[in-house]
Structures are given as structure tokens and as C-alpha cells.
Amino acid sequence: MSKLIGVLGGMGPMASQLFYKYVTEMTDSTCDQDHVRMLIYSDCEMPDRTTAILSGEYSAPYDRMLRNAKTLEECNCDAITITCNTAHYFADLIKNKLDIPIIHMISETCSEIASKFPDSKVGILATDGTIQTGLYQKQLSKCGLEPYAPENSIQKEVMHQIYDCIKSGLPYDEISWHKIENALMKAGCDYAILACTELSVIGDENCLDDFYIDPMRVLAKKTILFSGKKLKSDYK
């Protein structure tokens, strides 16, 4: 029997459904039984991760994430994925309290970029929480890549896309997005990471080009392979 994957989702709900879509689309299958077995825990009431990080009040998301992860572990999941980039700050704090591994979206993404595009300068489009903790900056540097975090005015545009648009159930702001993209190009970035799962939604809905790297797609690929199922050749 294939391995059962536990998904900590709901952060936000659109991102969780997109992850499930990616896993389903990327799996090489001819019948239901060829797909990945997943148990999705969509906890939409998880406290906002960025707010917790910026305030220094970590206990609420930490306690809830650990409790949810333990629930998935008790349900006999073989590994856990987390469909929120910023939540990986807390994932790093709880991983040693679990008896099953976390398929780490950030480390897997940076490793894949390094293997495909070595020595690249990579822009990080993320929440203030992800930027402040240096989650991607540290991992990109560890992989021999040059990280680039947007200046404050552009970071505000990124947060606008995440919170005012996607989390509010609205389409992305195309004019604002052009400002972000132009700033990344001007800074000399070779690629940019959609380092927030709400930005993955923008990438999917608007067919962004190969300049943008989607960690959710990387996570979906690693999840399929970990589970023991087959990946479509287009995604290898």
C-alpha cells in the first residue's frame, strides 16, 4: 500500500484546494487507485502566521499547528505537508516533536532551483512574516543562490496582492503586479519565487511565465514521489 500523506491546510483555503489540484493533475494515473492517498486537515481558524511572527506572540499558531500535526500522526499518516510558506517557521519548531517527517516546501524548492539554475539571483515574493524570518534567504544562500527581498514599497505591493486581493476573495491587481515584476527585473533577478501560497493562486489563474517558480508545484511533486505514486513525465 502507498504511503498516506497528511496535509495541514486552510492557510488559506484557496491554497489548499490548489495543492490538491496540483497533486491530482501531476500524478501519472489511469484510474482512481493510481492517485495519492491524502488526509487534508483544513484548519481555517489557524491564527495568522505573519501577525504572530511580527508581534512575537508565537504560542497560538505554534500550539495549534503542533496539535493538528499530532492529529495527522495519530491518523497513521506517513508524512506531513504544509500548504503555507510562512507556517514553515513554526514547522521548523515542531518537527522534532513529531515521529513522522515534514516534506519541507521551502528546502525542497531551494534545492530544486539550485539544481536547475545554479548561481541564480532569486527574488522572494512572500509575506512580511516569511521575509522577516529569512526562511527563504537562509535556504537560498545555503544552496549557493543569491536571494533578493524587495524594497519596502514593493513589499507593500506584495502584501496587497496576498491580503487585499486573494485572501479577500478578489482577483489579483494587475497594475500592482507589473510594479512588482518591473522591480524584480530592475534588481537583476533571474527568477522569482511565489513564496506565498496565495501568490501560487495568482500564478495558476494567470498562467505566469517561467520567470516565476511555484513552491506549491515543487511540494506537489515531492509529495507524489514520497507517497510511492508516479509522476507524469512532463513534471520530472
Salt bridges, closest charged atoms under 4 A:
ASP43 OD2 - ARG64 NE 2.57
GLU45 OE1 - ARG64 NH2 3.55
GLU73 OE1 - LYS70 NZ 3.36
ASP92 OD1 - HIS104 NE2 2.86
GLU108 OE1 - LYS222 NZ 3.88
GLU112 OE2 - LYS116 NZ 3.35
GLU112 OE1 - LYS221 NZ 2.77
GLU157 OE2 - LYS179 NZ 3.82
ASP164 OD2 - HIS160 ND1 2.91
ASP173 OD2 - HIS160 NE2 2.91
GLU174 OE2 - HIS178 NE2 3.76
GLU198 OE2 - LYS167 NZ 3.44
ASP204 OD2 - LYS21 NZ 2.97
ASP204 OD1 - ARG217 NH2 3.80
